Amino acid sequence: MAYSLKLTANTPEGAFLMYILIIGKNGQLAYELANSIPAGITARFVSSQELDISNQAAVHTLITAEQPDAVINAAAYTAVDKAETEQEQAFNINAKGPQYLAEACQSIGAHLVQVSTDFVFDGTANTPYTPDSTPNPVSVYGSSKLAGERGVQQALPSATIIRTSWVYSSHGNNFVKTMLRLMNEKEQLGVVADQIGAPTWAAGLARVCWQAAQQKPAGIYHWSDAGVASWYDFAVAIQSLARCKGLLNKQIPVNAIETADYPTPAKRPSYSVLSSSSLQQALNIKSVHWREQLNAMLNEALV
Ligand SMILES: NC(=O)c1ccc[n+]([C@@H]2O[C@H](COP(=O)([O-])OP(=O)(O)OC[C@H]3O[C@@H](n4cnc5c(N)ncnc54)[C@H](OP(=O)(O)O)[C@@H]3O)[C@@H](O)[C@H]2O)c1
């Protein structure tokens, strides 16, 4: 198949062997999954050209032919603002796609790891959202991802659903790379200070997805890097760390602005901090502070 990529990590003697299919090959999470394949796992990465997850027959054909032990769905419609006018496409990819994957996994006895979002919440809380908190999305994107969670749970109750937030990587489009570009181009920047959440380095999320595919905890979980930030806090940290590493050649004023000063087509939750503690317990892992993860990502940008 023209676009497939099959990779096997070094296998120490006696390691558990699994074949895992990763849906989505060119996104941020998929890129970090490809960089961190655990020992004993053979992974195949499937691009959107090879499989459109909103095509039910194609999903069933591929999963049935491949017979994976587990599937990690790293594919999604992630254009949050565009989704407001492309509702049908967002729901086809974020709601129907995961449901078709779950049905196909169910039919062959494979595990599924589905990735979801903090945008399933309305942001009216002031303490971290737990997996039991009541979702109430305020955007088409959030509604489509929540419908995806429900489709997966109905078709395959044993699936692992991981909600995450503010994902970035050295690959793809994200806030960190946009800030670095704008900080080089502009004389000053205004960044929203009244939306609070937690940045998540896709490399850390990838390791969690690999573990979930192997350990198979059932149900909804949350994962983000530790700590809390506004987009403004995050931007200030990006500038300061990038300046120290010589990634920016000038210092510009970064001004705190309000959401009302930066209107976007999609509404965002003003507070979307996720409590990762149940997944930390289930997988016996600890989340790392977002500043440390940002530092590690920026070190990668230097090589
Ligand atoms: N980015 C964030 O800030 C954020 C926050 C919270 C949750 N999440 C969730 O985290 C997961 C990973 O996000 P990400 O940032 O890695 O996304 P991303 O970089 O936007 O990548 C999404 C991938 O999905 C693929 N895709 C789109 N439509 C498809 C279709 N119909 N069939 C198959 N593949 C399709 C795209 O393929 P092409 O490149 O070929 O179009 C792309 O490679 C998603 O579930 C997302 O909802 C992300």
The ligand as an SDF file (V2000), in Angstrom:
LIG
                    3D

 48 52  0  0  0  0  0  0  0  0999 V2000
   -4.2630   19.8930   18.8910 N   0  0  0  0  0  0  0  0  0  0  0  0
   -4.8050   20.1520   20.0760 C   0  0  0  0  0  0  0  0  0  0  0  0
   -4.5720   21.1950   20.6950 O   0  0  0  0  0  0  0  0  0  0  0  0
   -5.7030   19.1350   20.7260 C   0  0  0  0  0  0  0  0  0  0  0  0
   -6.3050   19.4350   21.9690 C   0  0  0  0  0  0  0  0  0  0  0  0
   -7.1120   18.4820   22.5670 C   0  0  0  0  0  0  0  0  0  0  0  0
   -7.3430   17.2620   21.9390 C   0  0  0  0  0  0  0  0  0  0  0  0
   -6.7600   17.0120   20.7340 N   0  0  0  0  0  0  0  0  0  0  0  0
   -7.0460   15.7240   20.1050 C   0  0  0  0  0  0  0  0  0  0  0  0
   -5.8090   15.0260   20.0070 O   0  0  0  0  0  0  0  0  0  0  0  0
   -5.8300   14.1620   18.8500 C   0  0  0  0  0  0  0  0  0  0  0  0
   -4.5730   14.3860   18.0350 C   0  0  0  0  0  0  0  0  0  0  0  0
   -4.5620   15.7390   17.6080 O   0  0  0  0  0  0  0  0  0  0  0  0
   -3.3780   16.3430   16.7260 P   0  0  0  0  0  0  0  0  0  0  0  0
   -3.1070   17.7050   17.2510 O   0  0  0  0  0  0  0  0  0  0  0  0
   -2.2910   15.3650   16.5720 O   0  0  0  0  0  0  0  0  0  0  0  0
   -4.1440   16.5130   15.3250 O   0  0  0  0  0  0  0  0  0  0  0  0
   -3.5780   17.0100   13.9260 P   0  0  0  0  0  0  0  0  0  0  0  0
   -2.1310   17.3560   14.0350 O   0  0  0  0  0  0  0  0  0  0  0  0
   -4.5300   18.0380   13.4150 O   0  0  0  0  0  0  0  0  0  0  0  0
   -3.6990   15.6990   13.0360 O   0  0  0  0  0  0  0  0  0  0  0  0
   -4.9370   15.1450   12.7320 C   0  0  0  0  0  0  0  0  0  0  0  0
   -4.7180   14.0460   11.7040 C   0  0  0  0  0  0  0  0  0  0  0  0
   -5.9980   13.4990   11.3830 O   0  0  0  0  0  0  0  0  0  0  0  0
   -5.9630   13.1430   10.0220 C   0  0  0  0  0  0  0  0  0  0  0  0
   -7.3210   13.1060    9.4570 N   0  0  0  0  0  0  0  0  0  0  0  0
   -8.1790   14.1440    9.2880 C   0  0  0  0  0  0  0  0  0  0  0  0
   -9.3120   13.7020    8.7110 N   0  0  0  0  0  0  0  0  0  0  0  0
   -9.1670   12.3730    8.5180 C   0  0  0  0  0  0  0  0  0  0  0  0
   -9.9960   11.3600    7.9620 C   0  0  0  0  0  0  0  0  0  0  0  0
  -11.2130   11.6240    7.4680 N   0  0  0  0  0  0  0  0  0  0  0  0
   -9.5260   10.0840    7.9180 N   0  0  0  0  0  0  0  0  0  0  0  0
   -8.2890    9.8020    8.4000 C   0  0  0  0  0  0  0  0  0  0  0  0
   -7.4600   10.7110    8.9270 N   0  0  0  0  0  0  0  0  0  0  0  0
   -7.9020   11.9900    8.9910 C   0  0  0  0  0  0  0  0  0  0  0  0
   -5.1520   14.2400    9.3640 C   0  0  0  0  0  0  0  0  0  0  0  0
   -4.6130   13.7430    8.1550 O   0  0  0  0  0  0  0  0  0  0  0  0
   -4.0950   14.7350    6.9810 P   0  0  0  0  0  0  0  0  0  0  0  0
   -2.9170   15.4500    7.5750 O   0  0  0  0  0  0  0  0  0  0  0  0
   -3.7170   13.8180    5.9030 O   0  0  0  0  0  0  0  0  0  0  0  0
   -5.2670   15.6220    6.6870 O   0  0  0  0  0  0  0  0  0  0  0  0
   -4.0820   14.5230   10.3890 C   0  0  0  0  0  0  0  0  0  0  0  0
   -2.9370   13.7500   10.1290 O   0  0  0  0  0  0  0  0  0  0  0  0
   -7.1410   14.4690   18.1410 C   0  0  0  0  0  0  0  0  0  0  0  0
   -8.0970   13.5110   18.5350 O   0  0  0  0  0  0  0  0  0  0  0  0
   -7.5520   15.8290   18.6720 C   0  0  0  0  0  0  0  0  0  0  0  0
   -8.9600   16.0240   18.6310 O   0  0  0  0  0  0  0  0  0  0  0  0
   -5.9420   17.9040   20.1200 C   0  0  0  0  0  0  0  0  0  0  0  0
  1  2  1  0
  2  3  2  0
  2  4  1  0
  4  5  1  0
  4 48  2  0
  5  6  2  0
  6  7  1  0
  7  8  2  0
  8  9  1  0
  8 48  1  0
  9 10  1  0
  9 46  1  0
 10 11  1  0
 11 12  1  0
 11 44  1  0
 12 13  1  0
 13 14  1  0
 14 15  2  0
 14 16  1  0
 14 17  1  0
 17 18  1  0
 18 19  2  0
 18 20  1  0
 18 21  1  0
 21 22  1  0
 22 23  1  0
 23 24  1  0
 23 42  1  0
 24 25  1  0
 25 26  1  0
 25 36  1  0
 26 27  1  0
 26 35  1  0
 27 28  2  0
 28 29  1  0
 29 30  1  0
 29 35  2  0
 30 31  1  0
 30 32  2  0
 32 33  1  0
 33 34  2  0
 34 35  1  0
 36 37  1  0
 36 42  1  0
 37 38  1  0
 38 39  2  0
 38 40  1  0
 38 41  1  0
 42 43  1  0
 44 45  1  0
 44 46  1  0
 46 47  1  0
M  CHG  2   8   1  16  -1
M  END
$$$$
